[in-house]
Amino acid sequence: MPQPIIQLEGVTKRFGELTVLDELSFDVMPGEKLALIGPSGSGKTTILRVLMTLETLTAGHIKVDGDYLFHMKKQDALIPADERHLQKMRANIGMVFQHFNLFPHKCVCDNVTLAPVLTQGANPQAAKKRAMELLEMVGMAEKAKSMPSQLSGGQKQRVAIARALALNPKIMLFDEVTSALDPELVEEVLNVMRMLGRETDMTMLLVTHEMSFAHDFADRVLFFDKGRIVESGPPDEIFTNPKEERTKAFLRKVVAAGQRV
């Protein structure tokens, strides 16, 4: 059996008196597509931010591809990770944010090229060639010389996906990547994600309020509330026959708001 590529063991995150993640433990297998759903404030985005080391842990351990994320082994003890270790671990993970986070003063091609050159020492010409291949993949090659201000929200998000892919991550994190988009632009971004799901073997974690997309895309769905996993299972089971009353109540509100699940 393959080993999990992500392992959370008793992960807790507090901001002052507020517990955002409450002793979470779960595994993600290589190549798995995992959808994280639940009400706002339930801890979903914090999980992604912790995996990107944008937030630290209050307690618990995380392993990524067999190595501790926030800790290093020294003799027989675990000690806090130094910056070199964190940088090595970050190289496994790419993240696409809700609000694109493109560099406004760089053209599309430079936005995709910059990180491999600066963080991985890639040859600039090779990085540019790879950037153009990725922009072609997400349908943005013709906008390579455009500035972010000249793009629609959907186009910016597709560039952001190409930028994350440029680092060749084993794991991709998507944080509400369609929630800042006009409704008519959502589908173009979801289509890129569908393509990645079909054509790559990357592990993907998706935080989303697009329930029908989560149903079609994910291998497994985790429903969160108050920093804990209330229910976990295949999409058909979670969306059509949930066991927990809290899950049922959440999905009733989703349907009442006009979404298909």
C-alpha positions in Angstrom: 0.0 0.0 0.0 1.3 3.5 -0.8 2.0 5.8 2.2 -0.1 8.9 2.7 1.4 12.0 1.1 -0.1 14.2 3.8 -0.6 13.2 7.4 -2.2 15.4 10.1 -1.8 14.1 13.7 -3.6 15.9 16.4 -3.3 19.3 14.6 -4.5 22.2 16.7 -4.4 25.9 15.7 -5.5 28.7 18.0 -5.7 32.4 17.5 -5.8 33.7 21.1 -8.8 32.1 22.8 -10.3 31.0 19.4 -9.7 27.4 18.4 -9.8 27.2 14.6 -8.4 23.6 14.2 -9.3 21.2 17.0 -7.1 18.1 17.2 -7.4 17.2 13.6 -6.1 13.9 12.3 -6.5 12.7 8.8 -4.4 11.3 5.9 -4.4 12.2 2.2 -3.2 9.6 -0.3 -0.9 10.3 -3.3 -3.0 11.5 -6.3 -6.2 11.9 -4.2 -8.6 14.8 -4.9 -10.0 15.9 -1.6 -12.8 18.5 -1.2 -13.1 20.4 2.1 -16.5 21.8 2.6 -18.4 23.4 5.5 -19.6 26.8 6.8 -17.4 29.9 6.8 -15.1 29.9 9.8 -15.0 26.1 10.1 -11.2 25.9 9.6 -11.0 24.8 6.0 -8.8 27.6 4.7 -6.6 27.5 7.8 -5.7 23.9 6.9 -4.4 25.0 3.5 -2.5 28.0 5.1 -0.9 25.6 7.6 0.2 23.2 4.9 1.8 26.2 3.0 3.5 27.2 6.3 1.7 30.5 6.2 0.5 29.7 9.7 2.2 27.7 12.4 0.7 25.0 14.6 -0.3 25.3 18.2 -0.1 21.6 18.7 0.3 18.4 16.7 2.4 17.3 13.8 2.1 17.3 10.0 4.0 15.1 7.6 4.3 15.8 3.9 5.7 13.0 1.7 7.1 11.3 4.8 8.9 14.3 6.3 7.8 16.4 9.2 6.6 19.8 8.0 7.2 22.0 11.0 9.8 19.8 12.8 13.1 18.2 12.1 14.7 15.1 13.6 17.8 15.6 15.6 19.2 12.4 17.0 16.1 10.9 18.7 14.3 14.2 19.3 12.0 16.4 17.2 13.0 20.0 17.1 11.3 23.0 15.4 12.2 23.3 11.7 14.6 25.9 10.6 14.0 28.1 7.5 16.0 25.8 5.2 13.9 22.9 6.1 10.7 24.9 5.6 11.8 26.0 2.2 12.6 22.4 1.2 9.1 21.3 2.3 7.4 24.2 0.6 8.8 23.1 -2.7 6.4 20.1 -2.6 3.3 22.3 -2.4 1.6 24.9 -4.7 -1.3 27.1 -3.7 -3.9 29.0 -5.7 -5.5 31.8 -3.6 -8.9 33.3 -3.7 -7.7 36.7 -4.8 -5.0 35.7 -7.4 -2.1 37.6 -5.8 -0.4 38.3 -9.1 2.4 40.8 -9.2 0.7 43.9 -10.8 3.9 45.3 -12.3 4.9 42.1 -14.0 3.4 40.8 -17.3 1.6 37.4 -17.3 4.7 35.5 -18.5 6.9 37.1 -15.9 4.4 36.2 -13.2 4.7 32.5 -14.1 8.5 32.6 -14.7 9.6 34.5 -11.5 9.3 31.8 -8.8 11.2 29.0 -10.5 14.1 31.4 -11.3 14.2 32.9 -7.8 13.4 29.9 -5.6 14.7 27.0 -7.6 17.5 28.6 -9.6 15.9 27.7 -12.9 17.5 28.9 -16.1 15.5 32.0 -17.1 15.1 30.8 -20.7 14.1 27.3 -19.7 11.7 28.8 -17.1 10.1 31.1 -19.8 9.7 28.1 -22.2 8.0 26.2 -19.4 5.8 29.2 -18.5 4.6 29.4 -22.1 3.7 25.7 -22.1 1.7 26.2 -18.9 0.0 29.3 -20.2 -1.0 27.3 -23.3 -2.3 24.5 -21.0 -4.6 26.9 -19.2 -5.6 28.8 -22.3 -3.7 32.0 -21.6 -0.7 31.9 -24.0 -2.1 34.7 -26.1 -2.1 37.0 -23.0 1.6 36.3 -22.1 2.6 39.9 -22.6 -0.5 41.4 -21.0 -0.4 43.0 -17.5 -2.7 41.7 -14.8 -4.8 44.9 -14.9 -5.8 44.0 -18.5 -7.2 40.6 -17.5 -10.6 39.4 -16.3 -10.9 37.7 -12.9 -11.1 34.3 -14.6 -8.1 35.0 -16.7 -6.1 36.1 -13.6 -7.1 33.0 -11.8 -5.9 30.8 -14.7 -2.6 32.6 -14.7 -2.4 32.0 -10.9 -2.9 28.3 -11.6 -0.1 28.3 -14.2 2.2 30.1 -11.7 1.6 27.5 -9.0 2.2 24.7 -11.6 5.5 26.2 -12.6 7.2 25.0 -9.4 6.2 21.4 -10.3 4.5 20.7 -6.9 3.4 17.2 -5.8 0.5 18.8 -4.0 -1.9 21.6 -5.2 -4.1 23.6 -2.8 -7.0 25.5 -4.1 -8.6 28.0 -1.7 -12.1 29.2 -2.9 -10.6 29.9 -6.3 -13.9 30.9 -7.9 -15.5 32.8 -5.0 -14.1 36.2 -6.2 -15.2 35.7 -9.8 -18.3 36.9 -11.6 -20.7 33.9 -12.1 -20.0 33.8 -15.9 -16.3 33.4 -15.3 -16.4 30.6 -12.8 -16.7 27.8 -15.4 -13.5 28.7 -17.2 -11.5 28.2 -14.0 -13.3 25.0 -13.1 -12.6 23.6 -16.5 -8.9 24.1 -16.0 -9.1 22.3 -12.7 -11.0 19.4 -14.3 -8.3 19.2 -16.9 -5.6 19.0 -14.1 -7.6 16.3 -12.4 -7.8 14.2 -15.6 -4.3 14.8 -16.9 -2.0 14.9 -13.9 -1.4 12.7 -10.9 -1.0 15.6 -8.4 -2.6 15.4 -5.1 -5.2 18.2 -4.8 -7.0 19.7 -1.8 -9.9 22.0 -2.7 -11.7 24.4 -0.4 -14.9 25.3 -2.2 -18.6 26.4 -1.9 -19.2 25.0 -5.4 -20.9 21.8 -4.2 -21.7 20.3 -7.6 -18.1 20.7 -8.7 -16.9 19.1 -5.4 -19.3 16.3 -6.1 -18.0 15.7 -9.6 -14.3 16.4 -9.0 -13.4 14.9 -5.6 -12.5 11.3 -4.7 -13.4 12.1 -1.1 -15.2 14.9 0.8 -14.5 16.2 4.3 -17.3 18.2 6.0 -15.9 20.6 8.6 -17.6 22.5 11.4 -15.9 24.3 14.3 -12.4 23.1 13.4 -13.4 19.4 13.4 -14.3 16.8 10.8 -17.9 16.0 11.2 -18.2 13.6 8.4 -15.9 12.1 5.7 -16.7 9.9 2.7 -17.1 9.6 -1.1 -19.0 12.4 -2.7 -22.1 10.4 -3.5 -22.4 9.4 0.2 -21.8 12.8 1.6 -24.1 14.7 -0.8 -26.9 12.2 -1.2 -27.0 10.2 2.0 -25.1 12.1 4.8 -25.2 10.4 8.2 -24.6 13.3 10.5 -27.4 15.8 11.3 -25.0 18.7 11.1 -24.0 17.7 7.5 -27.7 17.4 6.6 -28.5 20.9 7.9 -25.6 22.4 6.0 -26.6 20.8 2.7 -30.2 21.9 3.2 -29.1 25.5 3.4 -26.9 25.0 0.3 -29.9 23.7 -1.7 -32.1 26.4 -0.3 -29.6 29.0 -1.6 -30.1 27.6 -5.1 -27.1 25.3 -5.5 -27.2 21.8 -6.9 -25.3 19.2 -4.9 
